[in-house]
Amino acid sequence: VQLQASGGGLVQTGGSLRLSCAASGRIYSSHVMGWFRQAPGKEREFVAAIRWGAGTTYYADSVKARFTISRDKGANTMYLQMNSLKPEDTAVYYCGVERRGSAWRMANAYDYWGQGTLVTVSS
């Protein structure tokens, strides 16, 4: 599986961005696709995840009610709609696939990663 993340950019505080993660290769119903982010000098942290088959979603507390994860199974693409952005959301955002479907909050459980897309929120 290869993943291509896109949609990052520069936005002001309170603005919105929509990230996309296009997958080439088969994504199975049992897989979980997730978004993580990594700010300079910090570890990669969980943002949101979605169970590919059932569409069940999971969020970090820091983004709950502001971010929405979704997927289009026909297009093999996952999205992250980010609203009410804050400067602390500034990071490189990565998408990944976790095949076991049980450790989706842990970055080291993911089997495939995209290249990352930079989101910068100015104050």
N, C-alpha and C positions, 0 to 999 in steps of 0.2 A: 504494500500500500504506500502510495506517495501522497503527500498532503501539500497543498499550496494555500497559504494564508495571504489575505489581502484586505485592504480597507482602512489601514491605519492612516494617521495624518496628524496635523496640528489643529487643535480646536480650543476655544476659550472655555473657561469655567462655566458650567451650566449647559454646555453644548452637547451634541450627540454625534455618534459615529456608529457605523454598522460594519462589523468585521465578517469576512467570509472565509470558509475553509473548504476548498474543493478537494475531494478524494478521488484518486484513480486507483482502481482495484476494488475488490469486494469488501463491503462493510456488512457484517452479519448482525442479525437482530440481537444477539447476545452481547455485542460489543458496546462499549461506551465511548463516546467522543467527548473530549473536554477542551476547555480553554484554561491556560495558565498564563501568568505574566511574571516578568522578571525586571525589576528596577536595578539601576546600577549599584553594585555592591551588595545586593540582596539575593536571597535564594529564590528559586522559581516557586511561585505560590499558586495554589488552586484558585480559580475564579468561578467556573461553572462547568457542568457536565450534563450530558443527555444520553439516555439509554436509546440506542438506535432503533430498536424494534418498538418498544412501548412508548417511547417519547417522554419517559419520566425524567424530570429535571432536578438538578441539585445546584445549590449556590453557596458561595462563601458569604458569611454574614456581612462583610464589607460592601458587597455589591447587590445584595438582595433588595428588591423593589426598585432598583435603578437599571439593572441589566436583565436582558431576556435572551435565553439561549433557545434556538430552534433548529430544525433540520428539514431538508427537502430530500426525501429518500429517492425520488425520481432523478434528481439532479446530483445525488451523492454529495451534497453540500450541507455544511453546518454554518450557522450564523450566530453572531453575538451582537444584539442591539444594545448599545450603551447610551443611556440618557443621564442627564444631570451629572455630567462628568466633573471630577474634581482634580486638582493638581496631583493628589496622591494616587490617581489612577495612571499617571505617566509611567510607562514601561514598554518593553517589548512583549507582545502578546503571541503566544504559541498555541497551536492546536495539536491535539494528539489523539491517538486511538489506544484504548485499553481493552485488550481482547478478552480478559477473564471476566470483566464486568463487575468486579467485586472490590477493587482497590482504587477506584477512580479519583479519590482525593489525593493520592500520592503520586508525585511526578515520576518517581523511579519505577512505578508499576506500568507506565505507558510503553507500548511497543513501537510506535511510530510517531514521529514528530514532523511538523511543518517547519519552515525556515524562520518564521516569526515576522511580525509586522509591528512597526513602532507607532505607539500612540503617545502624543505629547499634549498635555492639557496646560494651557497658560493661565496664570492667575490675573 
